[in-house]
């Protein structure tokens, strides 16, 4: 069985209830929304759809309840061409729900009631060993129980499958699980939570600081490679130079010479809704890596996907298809 282009996502599934408002309410304040949207969500599901949109063959392992939201999830996944045979039913737990508020500025707040997602035990990983071994990459997030994340890291390592870890939200996984991540994908807040701190000096920009921090994290073995997303600024990434794909990527700052780091600027866009844009980035990244693209190219594709996503409302409905992402990534490459 071919591993190229196959991604297994072990992750969360929620139904998102999103209210659109002019500005966030203050504590104790009641405001009126000017829009409401019910849609499929959850980091695992979002990332699976994004990977599928980029052309990967995707298998999603998740848990749902025996309720109306589970039927909505199945119908939506089928509409995107994703198989639903990896969705286990937990009859005594509700399907996960996310309560989201999006301000007119494009910023958002999210409250998650995990429900059936909490039933994603290490046993789910053990049952999927053959599927994981047949994949080019396996992807998970911080919304699952810690023991499940750690078990997935171990099984992927044993199978020789690339382990992509989006530690969002940041949870206390073992150093061994972090070290297996290739890459570890985090935003600025999540990066600081795992000890990736820019520590900018007077003669450095914030971006320079993140380049140094990402390099240092790889050099000390925190993860095999690291990608830090920086919103409108794009992303920075670092990996061992032996597997770097371009000779013009240079070692950064005080990090060891065996590590190479680079910045990937984003497109200049006007954000409409940032909800799920990070998941669009990560799912596209995993799909590109599974297809055999080097990390430098995968980060560029992912950055383009994230920039396209913030220009549309919603989560999975905001993800562009492969052709649109490739076109946007080509514009990024030309601009750089």
Secondary structure, DSSP 8 states (H G I E B T S, - for coil): ---TTEEEEE---EEEEEEEESS---TT-----SEEEEEEE-HHHHHHHHHHHTT-EEEEEEEEESSHHHHHHHHHHHHTT---TTEEEETTS--EEEEEEEETTS-EEEEEE-GGGGG--HHHHHHTHHHHHT-SEEEEETTS-HHHHHHHHHHHHHHT-EEEEE--S-----HHHHHH-SSEEEEHHHHHHTT------TTS-HHHHHHHHHHHHHHTTS-SEEEEE-GGG-EEEEEEGGG-S-TT----TTS-TTEEEEEE-------S--TTHHHHHHHHHHHHHHTT--HHHHHHHHHHHHHHHTTSSSSGGG---HHHHHHHHHHHHHH-
